[in-house]
Amino acid sequence: MKVSTKVEYGVLALADIALYSENGQSVSAVEISKRQGISKKYLEQILPLLRQAGLIRAHKGLRGGYTLSCCAESVTLSDILNALDYSILEEMEESSDQREGCLRNAVNACVWTRMNHIMSDYARGLTLSAFVEECRSQGEDGWDLYVI
């Protein structure tokens, strides 16, 4: 499956905020940009989408930045995807060609509709906290997490 860089970077940014703001500290766009290798300018187009969806809070001032607006256990991958690109989990439209035995309808029903349901179920079932924990366990050997 191929997703846009906006979605990919948005998921990365949200995971970064979840990891680095656990002690209540704000995470700046500059910090996220450096850690994740995302252009700060592009990131500043993505973060407002996450804020508008109610997933993060923006804090102004010298120690400003972003924190999660709610606990990571209540945020699902579906919430994140819908904030960044609602069409990813969108149901396919029925074909206007309703002929009996139409191959297009059969393929849509057997493949694409089922695949979409599986992806939607997965996205609704995966919480940000579970995702972050998986990132931690996967990354224990590959990267270091320093919290100061």
C-alpha positions as CSV (number, residue, x, y, z in Angstrom):
1,M,0.0,0.0,0.0
2,K,1.3,3.4,-0.9
3,V,0.4,6.4,1.2
4,S,1.2,10.1,0.7
5,T,4.2,11.7,2.3
6,K,1.7,13.9,4.2
7,V,0.2,10.8,5.9
8,E,3.6,9.2,6.4
9,Y,5.1,12.3,8.0
10,G,2.0,13.0,10.0
11,V,2.1,9.5,11.6
12,L,5.9,10.0,12.3
13,A,5.3,13.4,13.8
14,L,2.5,12.2,16.0
15,A,4.5,9.2,17.2
16,D,7.5,11.5,17.9
17,I,5.2,13.8,20.0
18,A,3.8,10.8,21.9
19,L,7.3,9.6,22.6
20,Y,9.0,12.8,23.6
21,S,6.1,14.6,25.4
22,E,5.4,11.8,27.9
23,N,6.6,14.0,30.8
24,G,4.3,16.8,29.8
25,Q,7.0,18.7,27.9
26,S,6.2,20.3,24.6
27,V,7.9,19.1,21.4
28,S,8.8,21.7,18.9
29,A,8.5,21.4,15.1
30,V,12.2,21.9,14.9
31,E,12.9,19.0,17.2
32,I,10.5,16.7,15.2
33,S,12.0,17.9,11.9
34,K,15.6,17.1,13.0
35,R,14.8,13.7,14.6
36,Q,12.6,12.5,11.8
37,G,14.3,14.1,8.8
38,I,11.2,16.0,7.8
39,S,11.4,19.4,6.2
40,K,10.3,21.9,8.9
41,K,8.3,23.9,6.3
42,Y,6.4,20.7,5.2
43,L,5.9,19.6,8.8
44,E,4.3,23.0,9.6
45,Q,1.7,22.2,7.0
46,I,0.9,18.9,8.6
47,L,0.8,19.8,12.3
48,P,-2.2,22.1,12.0
49,L,-4.2,19.2,10.5
50,L,-3.4,17.1,13.6
51,R,-4.3,20.0,15.8
52,Q,-7.6,20.7,14.0
53,A,-8.5,17.0,14.4
54,G,-8.0,17.4,18.2
55,L,-5.1,15.0,18.3
56,I,-2.4,17.5,19.5
57,R,-2.3,20.9,21.3
58,A,-0.1,23.8,20.3
59,H,1.7,25.7,23.1
60,K,3.1,29.2,22.4
61,G,6.1,30.8,24.1
62,L,9.8,30.1,24.7
63,R,9.2,26.4,25.5
64,G,6.3,26.1,23.1
65,G,5.6,23.2,20.9
66,Y,3.1,20.3,20.7
67,T,1.7,17.8,23.1
68,L,-1.0,15.2,22.7
69,S,-4.4,16.6,23.5
70,C,-5.6,13.4,25.0
71,C,-4.2,10.1,26.2
72,A,-2.5,7.9,23.5
73,E,-4.8,5.0,24.4
74,S,-7.8,6.9,23.0
75,V,-6.3,7.8,19.7
76,T,-6.5,5.2,16.9
77,L,-4.7,4.9,13.6
78,S,-8.1,5.6,12.0
79,D,-8.3,8.9,13.7
80,I,-4.9,9.8,12.5
81,L,-5.5,8.7,8.9
82,N,-8.8,10.6,8.8
83,A,-7.2,13.8,10.0
84,L,-4.5,13.6,7.3
85,D,-6.4,12.1,4.3
86,Y,-9.9,10.9,4.8
87,S,-10.0,9.1,1.5
88,I,-7.6,6.4,2.6
89,L,-10.2,4.5,4.5
90,E,-13.1,5.7,2.4
91,E,-15.5,3.0,1.1
92,M,-15.5,2.4,-2.6
93,E,-18.5,3.6,-4.6
94,E,-20.8,1.0,-6.1
95,S,-20.4,0.6,-9.9
96,S,-23.2,2.1,-11.9
97,D,-23.1,-1.0,-14.1
98,Q,-25.4,-3.4,-12.2
99,R,-25.5,-6.1,-14.9
100,E,-25.8,-9.6,-13.4
101,G,-22.5,-11.3,-13.2
102,C,-20.5,-8.2,-14.1
103,L,-16.8,-9.0,-13.4
104,R,-16.1,-5.5,-12.2
105,N,-18.7,-5.9,-9.4
106,A,-17.4,-9.3,-8.5
107,V,-13.8,-8.0,-8.3
108,N,-14.8,-5.0,-6.2
109,A,-16.8,-7.2,-3.8
110,C,-14.2,-10.0,-3.5
111,V,-11.0,-7.9,-3.4
112,W,-11.3,-4.2,-2.9
113,T,-14.2,-4.0,-0.5
114,R,-12.9,-6.8,1.6
115,M,-9.4,-5.3,1.7
116,N,-10.9,-1.9,2.7
117,H,-12.8,-3.5,5.5
118,I,-9.7,-5.3,6.8
119,M,-7.7,-2.1,6.7
120,S,-10.5,-0.1,8.4
121,D,-10.8,-2.7,11.2
122,Y,-7.1,-2.7,11.7
123,A,-6.9,1.1,11.8
124,R,-9.8,1.3,14.2
125,G,-8.2,-1.3,16.5
126,L,-4.6,0.1,16.6
127,T,-4.2,2.8,19.3
128,L,-1.4,5.3,19.3
129,S,-0.1,3.9,22.6
130,A,0.1,0.4,21.1
131,F,1.8,1.8,18.1
132,V,4.4,3.7,20.1
133,E,5.1,0.7,22.3
134,E,5.7,-1.3,19.1
135,C,8.1,1.4,17.9
136,R,9.9,1.3,21.2
137,S,10.4,-2.5,21.0
138,Q,11.4,-2.4,17.4
139,G,13.8,0.4,18.0
140,E,15.5,-0.8,21.1
141,D,18.5,-2.0,19.0
142,G,18.3,0.5,16.2
143,W,18.0,3.9,17.9
144,D,18.4,5.5,21.3
145,L,15.7,7.4,23.1
146,Y,17.1,10.1,25.3
147,V,14.8,12.1,27.5
148,I,16.4,15.0,29.3
